[in-house]
Amino acid sequence: MAWRCGVSGARAGRIVTLARGLEALPACRALFEAGSLSEDQVAVIVRHTDADHDEQVAELAPSLTVTQLQRVLPSLPHPEPQPADDNDDDDERGPGEPE
């Protein structure tokens, strides 16, 4: 990408990171493609937004500056990761019980 587009390797990496992040954020991606969001805004959005908040962020982001996005987006609630459900019978034994 760096050679074909005439950008540095680091810049090419940032563009790829943005593109991959936008795959999970269709509402924000549509705004970016329409020119309603800048690349700098999208960089902050991709870093701090999950798919559950895509629509909410898409409503707010066009009216916020990059600095405002940097302040607001980290405070969005993120769901707690669910513990893995192993279903192992080992966990049902009490202490001191043989295997």
WOVENJO-V93321 format. One record per residue. N is the residue number from 0. SS is DSSP state (h for helix, s for strand, l for the rest). D_FIRST is the distance of its C-alpha to the first C-alpha in whole Angstrom. Layout:
n=[N & N]
ss=[SS & SS]
d_first=[D_FIRST & D_FIRST]
This chain:
n=[0 & 1 & 2 & 3 & 4 & 5 & 6 & 7 & 8 & 9 & 10 & 11 & 12 & 13 & 14 & 15 & 16 & 17 & 18 & 19 & 20 & 21 & 22 & 23 & 24 & 25 & 26 & 27 & 28 & 29 & 30 & 31 & 32 & 33 & 34 & 35 & 36 & 37 & 38 & 39 & 40 & 41 & 42 & 43 & 44 & 45 & 46 & 47 & 48 & 49 & 50 & 51 & 52 & 53 & 54 & 55 & 56 & 57 & 58 & 59 & 60 & 61 & 62 & 63 & 64 & 65 & 66 & 67 & 68 & 69 & 70 & 71 & 72 & 73 & 74 & 75 & 76 & 77 & 78 & 79 & 80 & 81 & 82 & 83 & 84 & 85 & 86 & 87 & 88 & 89 & 90 & 91 & 92 & 93 & 94 & 95 & 96 & 97 & 98]
ss=[l & h & h & h & h & l & l & l & h & h & h & h & h & h & h & h & h & h & h & h & h & h & l & l & l & h & h & h & h & h & h & h & h & h & l & l & l & l & h & h & h & h & h & h & h & h & h & h & l & l & h & h & h & h & h & h & h & h & h & h & h & l & l & l & l & h & h & h & h & h & h & h & h & h & h & l & l & l & l & l & l & l & l & l & l & l & l & l & h & h & h & h & l & l & l & l & l & l & l]
d_first=[0 & 4 & 5 & 5 & 6 & 8 & 8 & 9 & 8 & 11 & 10 & 6 & 9 & 11 & 9 & 9 & 13 & 14 & 13 & 14 & 17 & 18 & 18 & 22 & 23 & 23 & 26 & 23 & 20 & 23 & 24 & 20 & 19 & 23 & 22 & 25 & 23 & 20 & 17 & 20 & 22 & 20 & 19 & 22 & 23 & 20 & 22 & 25 & 26 & 27 & 27 & 31 & 30 & 28 & 30 & 32 & 29 & 28 & 32 & 32 & 28 & 28 & 31 & 30 & 29 & 26 & 29 & 31 & 28 & 28 & 32 & 32 & 30 & 31 & 34 & 34 & 35 & 33 & 35 & 36 & 35 & 37 & 39 & 38 & 41 & 42 & 45 & 47 & 51 & 50 & 50 & 53 & 55 & 57 & 58 & 60 & 60 & 59 & 56]
